[in-house]
Amino acid sequence: VYVTGWTGSADFPTTSGAYDTSFDSGFSNYDVFVSKLNNGLTTLLASTFLGGSGGEKGYSLALDTSGSVYVTGYTTSSDFPTTSGAYDTSKNVIDVFVSKLDGGLTSLLASTFLGGSGPEGGNSITLDISGNVYVTGGTRSTDFPTTSGAYDTSLGYHDAFVSRLTSLLASTFLGGSGVDIGLSLTLDTSGNVYVTGRTASTDFPTTSGAYNTSVNGGDVFISKLNGGLTSLLASTFLG
């Protein structure tokens, strides 16, 4: 069992040989942790901190077929660890991070920032069968990186985002003129992307024939995009 989150505890349990065994943040800040337990939850097999001198929180993780661990969340640390050749090695204000560790949590294999000049955070991460990484969350950055041909390349106000990385292969906004945030995503066997979260936008994009096309103030949204993030295939409110 792998779990991520955040801790303010300098004595959070880590294991010998872990990637980072030192708590980096001050009293009011947090470090990400990633921990691995046996399936009976009786033994801590591996556990590491992940962070810089500011604060960060881990919200979601996923494993690839080799057992490597991918983690996303947000960070305020300009010295959050990134790796050579990563997509983005410079933090702006509050950025998404996407990091990959080996299954034993001893090595940081890859790590990047993702964001624009405003605040954003990553809330959910998953992988497709080719090992590409999909992340969703929320952003206030007009310059959050999107890709040519993406479904939506313009920020509404506070939008959900969906991004696909090895490098940044595809990235889109998803939202209306109010506050929208993506909280979870998954893929189907054809590689289509399903995203859910919450919206207060009356003009959040829905599709013809969807279950509910009228927002009631603060609703769940469920949206389906193609794997290239160029087309909104289906989208509904639920609330």
Secondary structure by P-SEA (a helix, b strand, c coil): ccccccccccccccccccccccccccccbbbbbbbbbccccccccccccccccbbbbbccccccccbbbbbbbbbccccccccccccccccccbbbbbbbbccccccccccccccccbbbbbccccccccbbbbbbbccccccccccccccccccccbbbbbbbcccccbbbbbbcccbbbbccccccccbbbbbbbbbccccccccccccccccccbbbbbbbbccccccccbbbbcc
